Every structure is written in C-alpha cells, then in structure tokens.
C-alpha cells in the first residue's frame, strides 16, 4: 500500500482532511501551488481540483516518461 506524508505535500489547512475532501480540493491545497497557479491551470487545462490535476493526461505522460528513465538514475 502506498503512503505519503500529507504535511509535506499539502497546505497546512488541508493536511488533516480525508482523502475524498483532498481530491475534491482546489489545486492550491497542494503545498507550493498558489491560487494564481490554480487559476492558470484552470485556464490552460480546465483543472480545478487535485483530482483533475492527477488525471491530466500531460501529467500522466510526463510521469510515464520519467519512469522510463528511472533505471538509469
């Protein structure tokens, strides 16, 4: 089972929330993502929530490409 330290990846206001609430949260719930960043993601890609960002095909493609390079790291 995968695990993650929520305090490292989420804004403090979201670190104690449940997973369904986090996935439905605006992308600004992610540490380091500003409200303006969220606005730009919405304008460019239609991304409104953390779940939208996770499902964005460009993110998945980039992760797949990085995974292909993983053995050489």
N, C-alpha and C positions, 0 to 999 in steps of 0.2 A: 504494500500500500504506500502510495506517495504521501509525503508530508512537506509542509512548508511553514516557516516561521512567519506568521502573519504580521508581526510587528516590524519585520524587515521589509515587507512589500506593500503594506497598506498605510495610509494616513492614519494617525492615532485615533481619529473619530470612528474608524471602521474596523480597527483591529479586534474588537470584541464582538463583532456581529457574526451571525451564522452564514454559512456558505451561500444559501439562496439569496440572502439580502446583499451579500458582497457581489455576487454575479449580476444582480439587478442594479447595482450602484453605478453612478456615473464614473467614467474612466478617471476622473480626478480623485477617486478614492485610492488609486494606486500612488504610492509614495513617489514623489518627483514629477507627477503629472498635474499641471496646473489647470485651472478652469479654462484658461485660454487654449491650452493644448487640447482640452476636450472639445472646445468649440471648433478648432481646426480639424480635428479628427472627424467630427460630425459633418463639417462642410465638405471635406475631401472624400470621405469613405462612408458616410452615413452611420458612423459608430457613435452610439450614445452610452452604452453600458460596458462594464468589464466583460460580460459575456459576448457582446458584439465584437469587442477587440480580439478576444480569444478565438472567435470564429472567423475573423477576417482572413480571406484566402491569402493575402500577401504576407501576413504574419506566419501562417502555416507553411507557405512556400519557403520563407526565409529560415524557419526552424528546420525544415527538411534539408535544405542546403547546408546549414551549419552542422546538422547531424552527420551528413555525408563526410564532412571534414573532420569529425570528432576523432577518429582513429589516428590521424596524423598529429594531433595536438599533444 
